[in-house]
């Protein structure tokens, strides 16, 4: 048997930090992603952005729109690569029906939070979210600043 390779770093490919700022996260789901060969190679190189991506629920299926996977020059020579193509998300039927029900009735939205490796598969963490108001965003910022300040004070006390 072959020996396992030492940890090569984080398994996270891309994060959607904007989503955590713009939305209240209600529930998270883990979805598989149907990809082409050149996309997997680009993801291994870390060439992905989820900034303006969202999840479209249509016909009992879920699709990832707006995710930008930059093609590598060496990997996609024989294929015309579309960096923002629509990619299918692989979820169980119960999860899809739950997402469809929440988005239609309760006013939730579905957005991707992260792309990451799980063993040799690419997974997408998607979430059911509700939009934040401006005052919610300010409150979150105040809490974050206060937590930073507390950490600084604790560090100074522990060092002396």
N, C-alpha and C positions, 0 to 999 in steps of 0.2 A: 504494500500500500504506500501511496505517496504521502509525504509529510504535508501538514497544513502550512500555508504561507503565514508569516507573521502579519499582524494587522496593518493594512495599507492605509488606514485612516478612516474617516467617517463614511458611512454608507449613504449619506444624504447627497443627492444630485443638485436639487434646486429647492429653494424656499420661496413662499409668497408672503413676504413680511407685510406687504400692503394690506392683505386680507385681514390680518390680526388687528391692524389699526382701524380699518374701515367697518368691521362687522363684529357682532357678538356671536361667538361660535356656540351653537346649540348641541350638535352631535357630529361625531367624526365617523368616517367609513374608510376602509382600505379597499382599493380597487386595483385590479390588474390593468395592464395597458397593452393594446395590440399595436405593435411597432414593426417597422421594416428594418432590414439589416443595417442600412446606413445610419438609421436613427439610434440604434443600440450602440454603434461605434461612437457616434457623437456624444451620447450620454456618458459613455465610459470616459470620454475626454472632458466631461463637465460643461458641454456647450448647450445649455438650456436656460430658458427664462420663463417664469410663470406670472409675470407682472400683470398683464391684462387678460389672463386666461379665465375661462368660466366653463361650467358644465351645462350642456344642453340635454334635456330629457325629452326624447321624441320617439313615439312608436314603441314604447316598452323597452327602449335602449338608452344608454347614456353615452354621450360623446364629449370629448375634451376639445374645446375650441380656443384658439388664440395662444396656445402654448408654442413658443418659438424654439425649435431645435435647429441650431446652425449646422449645416452639412459640412463635413470635413472634405477637403479637396481630394485627398487620396482615396477616401472610402466611397464616394458617390460619382465615379467617373462614367459609368455606363447607364446611370439612371438620372432622369431630370428630377432633382430634389426640390420639394416644396416645403420650406421650413415651417410654415404655419398651417399645414393640412389638418383636417379634422381626424382625430384619433378616437377609436372606440375604447370605452372603459368597460372592463369586465367585472360585473357585479352579479350577485344572486338575485333572482326574481323578487324575493321578499324585500331586499334592500332597495331595488329600483322602485317598487310600488310604494314603499315608505317615503322615498324621496319625492316621487311624483305627487303623492297626497299632500305632503308638507308644502311643496312649492305652489300648488294650486289653491289650497284652502287657507293656509295660515300666513301666507305672504313671505315665506322664507325664500332664500336664494341658495344655490349650490355652487360652491367655488372650490378649486383645488388649493390645498395648503402646501403640499410638498411632493417632490418626486424622490424616491430612494430605492436602494437595492435591498432585496430580501432574498438571500442566497444568490441565485443567478437570475432572478426575475426583477423587472422594474415594476414598482408599485407606486400608486398615486394616492395620497391621502386627501380625500375630499371631505367637505363639511357642509352641513346644513347651517346656514347663517342668517342673521337678521341685521339689517343696517343700523349703524350707530348714528345718533344725532350729534350735532356739533358739541353740545355740552358734555356728552358721554366721552368724546374724544379728549376734551380738556381735562376731565376728571381722571381718565386713564393716564394722561401725561403727568398730572400732579402726583398720582400714586407712584409712578415710576421714579420721578425725581425724589420723592420722600424716601423710597426704599434705597436709592443710591446714597442719599445723605446718611441714612441709618448705618449702612455698610461702612461708609467712611469713618463715622464716629466710632463704631465698634472696632475697626482696624486700629485706629489711633489709640484707643484705650488698651487693647491687647498688646500693642507693641511697647507701651511704656510701663 
